[in-house]
Amino acid sequence: MTIPFMRLDRQFQDCKPVFMAAVENVFTHGKVLQGAEVLALEARVADFFHLEHGAAVGSGTDALVLSLKAMDIGPGCKVAVTSLSFQASASAIVLAGAQPVFVDVEETYGMARTDVLLDLVAARKVDALIAVHLYGQMAELRELYDLARQNDVKVIEDAAQVLGAFRGGKPAGQCSDVACVSFDPTKVIGAQGSGGIALTDNAAIAERIRRLRYHGHAGGRVYAEIGHNSQLPTVQAAILNCKLDRELPWRRRRQDIAAAYGAVLAPHPDVQPPAVMPGNEHNYHKYVMRVPVGRDRLAEHLAKDGVKTTVHYTKALHTQPCFEGRSETVGDMAAAGRMVGQVLSLPIYPELTDAEVAQICDSLAHWRA
Ligand SMILES: *Cc1c(COP(=O)(O)O)cnc(C)c1O
């Protein structure tokens, strides 16, 4: 029995009547862009993150790009970002016209608060930070955010992976000017296509993002600036609202699966389960093990037992050819460089059956480096 790394077909089978009713409703009322379902989603997600405003856009990437632009981070500006993340955390900076400054990660994959980073902020050598919360748990940002504010350095939380994660009981978005969430289908709450949202307490930033997402339209016949066309289709908002109703039970199921994996891995001599920082609730968007020796051999072993895995991420961003000549790297990037060789992600979706979870646990238990 092969266990795919991801499968949305089972989610659809479980939710089909609800999804199809939502789709039919939108197609019937016909307001397929900026419909009431979009406003409802924006209010709901903002509320979930304890923030005032939500601006739904076409993708998590666009949420980052438009957030940067809305704070006038563009040509001539530098933005620090961690090198171990999805491509979009850094490409968004280039798309906004600014330059990425790559920094290293800490053990739980947040931005490492090294002297190098603190100097970048304290000496205002960067104009903004994109702080990524990776794999489904939040990084500690309070001190960094306070230092950034003192120095007028903007902070964006890349919260693409942390819907349903909490630190000290609070969601992402409390230590930044804007937090950006992705509704990519691979994420815990995913559209049937692309989608994203920018969240903020700052009304002016929210208004600017709304303007930028539709051609810079300032009302009437006036286009105040050059904008994008990045709207979340109403039908996607309608489906996302249905999925948000299930966020908690899905999260609890992923957490139970993670506990089953953890029970096998805690005593395992050769594989480390993901470390969860004290005070964090991990949403297990991804289940990323650390395998100091023989990562690729473990992947092959699991594949032979029918368990598909993947690597998030195989290459540190500062080594991607697309950033050559248009980025800076500070520090030796030792942690990011090491982790790309050690991380391995197991399937973790609520629709995994108990038998499948047992099959995965069994395969893990029988591997030795
Ligand atoms: C998915 C993701 C993005 C981009 O979101 P899209 O909706 O795919 O454009 C950005 N940053 C991180 C960390 C992500 O995981």
The ligand as a MOL file (V3000), in Angstrom:
LIG
                    3D

  0  0  0     0  0            999 V3000
M  V30 BEGIN CTAB
M  V30 COUNTS 15 15 0 0 0
M  V30 BEGIN ATOM
M  V30 1 C 3.7510 28.6450 0.5160 0
M  V30 2 C 4.6740 29.6590 1.0280 0
M  V30 3 C 4.7470 30.9510 0.4850 0
M  V30 4 C 4.0330 31.3680 -0.7530 0
M  V30 5 O 2.6730 31.1600 -0.7690 0
M  V30 6 P 1.9090 30.8650 -2.1420 0
M  V30 7 O 0.4720 30.9200 -1.7450 0
M  V30 8 O 2.3430 29.5200 -2.6160 0
M  V30 9 O 2.2650 31.9380 -3.1160 0
M  V30 10 C 5.5980 31.8630 1.0910 0
M  V30 11 N 6.3470 31.5330 2.1370 0
M  V30 12 C 6.3210 30.3080 2.6770 0
M  V30 13 C 7.1700 30.0110 3.8700 0
M  V30 14 C 5.5030 29.3200 2.1320 0
M  V30 15 O 5.5030 28.0930 2.6630 0
M  V30 END ATOM
M  V30 BEGIN BOND
M  V30 1 1 1 2
M  V30 2 1 2 3
M  V30 3 2 2 14
M  V30 4 1 3 4
M  V30 5 2 3 10
M  V30 6 1 4 5
M  V30 7 1 5 6
M  V30 8 2 6 7
M  V30 9 1 6 8
M  V30 10 1 6 9
M  V30 11 1 10 11
M  V30 12 2 11 12
M  V30 13 1 12 13
M  V30 14 1 12 14
M  V30 15 1 14 15
M  V30 END BOND
M  V30 END CTAB
M  END
